[in-house]
Amino acid sequence: MRNVIIIGSGPAGMTAAIYTARANLKPLVISGLERGGQVTLTNDLENYPGFPDGLGGFEMYQLLEKQAQKFGAEIIYDTVTRVDLSGEVKKVFAAGQEFDALSVIIATGSTPKRLGVLGEQEMIGRGVSYCATCDGFFFTGKPVAVIGGGNSALDEGLFLTRFASKVTIIHRRDRLRADAILQQRAMDNEKIEFIWDTVVEEIAGKQGVEKLILKNAKTGEKSELAVDGVFVFIGHRPNVELFETQVALADDRTIQTDRRTRTNLPGVFACGDVQDSIYRQAITAAGSGCQSAIEAEKYITHLQGKAYPGK
Ligand code: NAP
């Protein structure tokens, strides 16, 4: 019987691992297939406090892993296939085994949303991408489109200008959602052009992406844009499939918690993007991972017959 199992290895999960390990709870982390989570897709984290020169996303994961292991966290590099969180003993199935624990911290993050248009599914890996850091290089000297108007679209669009001959950002409205500093940088970049009030209707091509069929959301007018690649950054959906029949969800399908990261099930906590649809920053994920770790420790202390601190 373990004290705590942490599911997920992004900044939330790994921070929870560092804190529970330092509390001598000997946590088990089950990392998921994408070790480090979405932050590892970021080329350069510029806004993580304490790193004025920026930090690579995967580099951040390696530092977090080293720090967690230093204090005794155990990490299994596999995916959880099933959980049973209802009883006092929490059951987590992964790597062909059952792991039992007194508490579970869910930190499974979120997954990029798809456009859901004709041609998208077939063209994944043939010009459709959800990760500029991973695939930008393949479009050296070629025109690409970026879909979305948030921080991800602009951040990744700016990154793509290192490779692409031209980056066209297609946004469904006439105002961006992204932070002012990113808007300014994108407007100032001569490789970036914007197409406003426009949605993608189809991604077309034979062997790979050749063009986008666009529709003006206000006038209904259709047009075409010739591109070799299309990068989709239209938000994320929380990774809750494993838990949705057991743990209460909020309207936006994040895991519902109180302000102490406690779910509706005693001993089950949730942190990071799976529980937060508002901030979704590496630093806020890390902060909520810390909260979950402290709460898990309090819960375990309570199971040992002591009062639940702070209740
Ligand atoms: P987001 O802020 O939710 O923005 C998604 C964008 O996609 C919005 O502009 C939205 O349009 C558009 N969109 C949504 N569904 C669409 C659809 N079906 N078709 C076309 N467009 C669609 O998502 P995000 O940019 O991934 O950012 C998520 C969070 O991560 C945010 O909190 C953001 O601040 C954070 N983040 C921060 C940084 C940074 O600080 N450098 C970098 C990346 C991400 P509308 O505007 O019309 O809704």
Residues whose N, C-alpha, C, O or C-beta is under 5 A from the ligand:
A	BS01	NAP	L115 G148 G149 G150 N151 S152 A153 D155 R172 R173 R175 R177 F233 I234 G235 I278 Y279 R280
